[in-house]
């Protein structure tokens, strides 16, 4: 029997200050792995208990995955911890199975997961899968399609894995999966990998622009062109140098907590980013203009990832009726926000302020003034929201301790000097946001 996770006191205290480092990320990643295991198992058991007509497909795939675990644990680990597995499992449990419906895409995901593990392990096995449009999703690897299958139809596809990949057959047509997902094969579309090394430490991520369960809360972009992939690579290279040289704490956390980039469309031409509670390890964002912006977005989003993972282990807010829950002003949004969103935003902007606190002394000219203004603005906003959290009366004892840690961290920055021009710019931006918010919501 698996023992419940207990968050070490020093890890909790470090996380509360907005930090955490590599040890905290490793602990949270391990806990999220266990959550994925429970979710996947729960999907299989729930389908069986309901007597769902396709429960046997899930059970067969789960048995294959369990068998591979004995001989190729690293391969199974790689697919089970893939971020989209969490969003798929939650969707199955909350939407697909309760409705007793759901297309083959949802039910083919677990067989695809097991086959992806078999391909990674170089194992020899055969499995039949019902797929839509002849397309089989192999999480963490890519998508294989048997051409010739009519669109908007489902078909049975036989998949045989071997030491060099896999082969798919359906109705006399076939497709191949290469052993290296970045290589070409007929009917294959693989994930691309971004990689960069600085100060003897390599950071690599998968660029996921094809998994149907990637970050559904965002605006997932379509397949990235080769030139755009190169732009992602350039931004990553610049960001990694900046993080390693000047923001080493966040470099450690990004290294331990980000495994996948999910490209997003850019609404209204503005850079955007997102994190899902159910997709630990995934950073979703629009293509940033440079590495400096990407480093800032990564520092921001890894905070959300840490806090969501911690909230899976420790409740920080009291449960309350969702109908009557109070809403608050959040200086980073145009709409009133509930308590949990306020806590998430404050924690994320603690990292934003920390990033610009260092960055303002690295930039020059107008960029330096902008960095000073960003620091002044988000320092004050975060102080204000933390105070709201401290007096709201809706935190658990652990939540009180956590927010107190946040307050202690940012209180040490109150005496930091900011140029008058930057302070004025920050003040004007804050007033403008409050005006827009009031016009919209009051």
N, C-alpha and C positions, 0 to 999 in steps of 0.2 A: 504494500500500500504506500502511495506517495504521501510524504509528510507535507503539511501546509508550509508555505513560505513565510519566513520571519525576516523582516527587513532589519539588518544590523543597525544599531543605534548610530554609529558613525556614518554609515551610508545615508541614513535618513537626514542627519544633520547637514552633511555636505550637499545633498540634493536641495534642502531647504534654502541654502544660501544662493541657489541658482547654479551651483557647480555640480560636482559629482565625480567627474573624471572617468578613467578607463574602468576602474574597479566597479563603480556604480553601474556603468553601462553593461558590463559583463553580467552582473547580477540581474539586472532588469531583462537583458536578452535571454538569460536562462529561464527566468520566470515566464516570459512570453512564449518560449518554446514549449513549456509545459502547458500553457493555455491552448496553443495550437493542437497539441496532442489530445487534450480533453475535448476540444471543439470537434475535431475530426471524428473521434470515437463517438461523440454524442450524436453527430449526424447519422452515422451508421445505425446506432442503437435506436434512435428515434424513428427512423424509417422502418426498421424491423418491427418495432412495437405497434406502429400504425398499420402494419400490413400493407405498406405501399407497394404497388405492383412493380416498382423498379428497385426495391430494397436489395434484391439479390445482386444487382450490378455494383452497388456500393460495397456490399459485404465481400464480393469476389475481389474487388480492387483492394479493400482493406487487408484481406488475407495475403495478397501478393506483397503489399507493403510490409506487413508483419514478417513475412518470410525473408524478405530482403534485409530487414533490420539485423538479423543474426549474422549474415555474411558481409554486408556492406553498410554498416551504420552511418558512415560519413555521407554516402549517397542519399540515404533516407533523411538524414539531418538537413541536407542542403535543400531538399524539396519541402519538407514539413515546415521549415522556418521561413519559407518564402513569404513575403508580406501579403500577397493576394490570397493566400490560403485562408487567412483570417477573415477577410471580407467575404470570400465565398462561403465559408462555414456559417457565418452569422446570417447571411442571406438565406441559406438553406434552412436554418433553424427558425428564423423569424418570418420568412415570407413563403418560400417554396413548399416546405413540408406541411405547414399548417393549412395551406390552401389545397393540399393534395393534388396539385398540378405542377407545372414547371416543365419547361422544354428540355430537350436533350443536352443543351449546353451546360446546365447546372449539374445534371446527373453524370455527364461525361467528365467532369472536372476531376473527381477523385480517381477514376481509372487513368486519366491522363497524368495525375500526380504519381501514381504507382509506376506507370510506364516510364515517366521521366527519371524516377529513381533507378529503374532497371537499366536504362540507357547510361546513366551516370556510372553505374556499377559495372557496366559491360556484361551484364547477366543475359542469359538466354531464356526467354520466356515468350509465351503467346497469349494474347488476350483479345476477346471480341468486345467492341465498344459501339454503342449507338451514338452517332454524332450528327450534328446539323450541317447541311451543305457540304458534307465530306470533309469537314475541318475538325481536327483534333488538337486541342490545346494541351501542350506539355509544359506545365508551370516551371519557370526558371530556365527553360530552354528555348521555346518558341512555339510556332504553330505549323502543323503539317496539313496539307490539303490534297485529297485525291481528286484530281480534275476529271470532269466528265459527269460528276454527280449533279443532278439538277438543283438549282437554288431553291430555297424554301422547302426542302425535303429533308427527311432524316434517313439515315442508312446505317447498316451494320458494317463496320470496318474491322478487318482482322489485322492485328498489329503483332509483329514478331520482332523482338529485340535481340541484339547480338553484340559481339565485342566491338563492332565498328558503327553502332547506331541502331537503326530500326528500319523496317519495311512495312508499308501499309498496303492492303489490297481491298478492293471493293468492286464487284461487278466486272471483273476483268481489267480494271484500271489499278494503277499503283502510284505510290509516292515513297520517297526516301527521307530518312532523318540521318544526317551525318553525325559521326562521333563527336566532332567539334561543331557546336551549334552556329559558329560564325562562318563555317564553310558553306559553299553552295551545294544544293541538291534539288532535284526536280520535285516541285511541290512543297518546298521547305522555305519558311521565313523565320529566321532565328533572331534571338535577342542580340543586341550589340553590347560590347563591354567597353567601358571607359576606364582608363588606368593612368596613374601618374605617381611619380616617386620624387620625394624631396627629403633631405636629411636622413637618408637610408631607410625611409619608411614609405611603403607603397599603399596607396588608397585606390581601390578599384570598386566600381559599381556596375550593375547592369542597367542599361537604358531600356526600360520596359514601355513600349508603345503599342503592344498588341494583346496583352492579357485582358480578357473581358471583365475581370474582377479587380482591376487595378483602381485604387482610390476613387470609388464612385461618387464621393462627395465633391470632387473637383470638376474640372473641365478637361477630361483627358483628350489630348491631341491625337491626330492620326499618325500613321507611319512617318517617321522623320527621314527626310532626304539625306543622302550621304554628306552633302555640304553642311547641313544643319547638325549632323552628328559631330562633324569636325569642330563646329562652333561650340558645341557642348564640351568637347574635349579640351578646347583652348580655355574656356571659362573654368573648367575643373582644374586644369594645370595651374592657372593663375591663383585660383582660390586656395588651393592646397599649399602653395608657397606662402601666401599671406597668413593662413591659419597656423602653419607650422612655425613660421618665424616670429609672429607677433601675437597670436591668439592660441598658444599651445594647449590650453585647457580645453577649448572647444574643438581643437584638432583631435584630441584624444576621444572626445565624446562622439564626434562625427565618424571617426574611424570605427568605433565600437557600436554605433547605433544607426548607421545609414548603409544599406546594402543595395538599394535600388533607387534610380531616378525615374520618375514618371513625368514625361513632358506634358505640360498643360497649354491650352490655348491662352492667349493673352487678351483678357477682356478690356475693351476700350483702350488698347495699346499700353496698358500699365503692367509692369512686372507683378506677378502674383505667385503665391506659394501656398501649400496646404499640407496637412498631416491628418491621417485617419487613426482613430482610436484602435481600429481593428487590423491595421496594416503596419505593425511595428517594423521598422527598418526601411520604410519607403519615404522618400522625399519627393513631393510633387511640386513642380514649379514651371513657369514659363521660361523660355530661353533668356537668361540674363544678358545684359549688354556687355558685362565684363566680369572678371573674377572677383572683384571687390564686392559687387552686388551679390554674386553667388555665395561668397563667404558670409555675408550678412544674413542672407536668407537661410543658409544652413544653420547658423548659430541660433536663429529664431526658431526654426522648425524642430531642431533637436530638443529644444526645451519642451515643446508640446509632446513629443514622443516620450520623453522621460516622465512627464507628469501623468500621461495616460497610463503608462506601464505601472507607475507607482499606485495610481488609483485602482488598478486591478487587484492590488494587494492590501491597501489601507484606505478606508473611507475618510475623506477629509472634510466633507460637508454633511450636514444632517439631511435625512430624507424629508421631503416635503411634497405637498400636493402640486402636481404640475399645472393644474388649472389656476390655483391661487398663488403660484410662486411669484415673488416680487421681481421686478426688473430694475436694472440700474444703468446709469450713463457710463459708457465705455469710450474713452477718447480715441480709440483706434477703429471704431465702428460707427455706422450711420444709424443704427437701430438700437433700442434698449436691449440689454443682455441679462440673462439669468445668472445666478450665483456661480455655477460651475464655469460658464463661459468667462465670467469676470476673473475668476481664479486662474483659469488657463491663460487669459490675456495678460494678466499681471506678471505671471511667471515667465511667459515668453518675452515680454518687454523688459523684464529684468536683464535678460540676455542681450536684447537690443541695445539697452543703455550701456551694458558692459562692453559690447563690441565697439560702439562709437566712443566710449571713454578712452579706449586705446587708440582707435583709428584716427582721432582728431589730431594726434601728434605725428602721424605718419603722412597725412595728406598735405598738399600745398595749395596756396591760393584759394580760389573759390571752393574747391573740394574740402579744404580744411575748415573754412567757414561753415560749409554745409554740415560737416561732421560735428563741429562744436554745437551747432544748432540742433542737430538730431539728438546729441547727447543731452543737452539742456532740456529739450522737450520731453523726451521719454523718461529721463530721470524724474522730473516733476510729476508727470502723469502716473508713473509707476508708484511713486510715494503716495500720491492721492488715492489711488485704487487700493493699495495695501491698507491704508487707513480705513477705507470703507469696509474692507474684508474683516479687519480687526474688530470693528464695532457692530457688525451685522447681526451677531448673535446666532449665526446659523452654521458655525463650524464645529466639528467634533474636537475633542481634546487634541488629537493628532493634528487636525487642521489648524488649531490655534498655534501649536508648536511650529508647524510648517510655515505659516504666515509670519510668525515672529522671527523665524530664521531669515525669511526674505527681507523683513524690515531691518534687521540688524545689518544685513549685507549692504543695503542701499543707504542706510543712515551714515555709513562711513564715507559716502560720496558727497554729502551735503555741502561740504566746504570747498569742493573743487571749483576753481575759478573758470569762468567762461567769458570770452570776449563780449563786450557790450552789444556789438552788432549781432552776434549769434544769439544772445539771450533775447534781444528784441525780436529777432526773426522767429524764435521758438514761441515767444509769448503771442505774437500775431497769428501764427499758425494754430495755436491752441484756441484762441478766441474765435477764429474763423470756423474751426470745427464745431465749437460749441454753438455758434450761430446757426450753422447748417443743421445740426442735430435738433436744435429747438424748433426751427421752422418745419422740420419734417415730423417731429414726434409730439409736439405740444400743441 
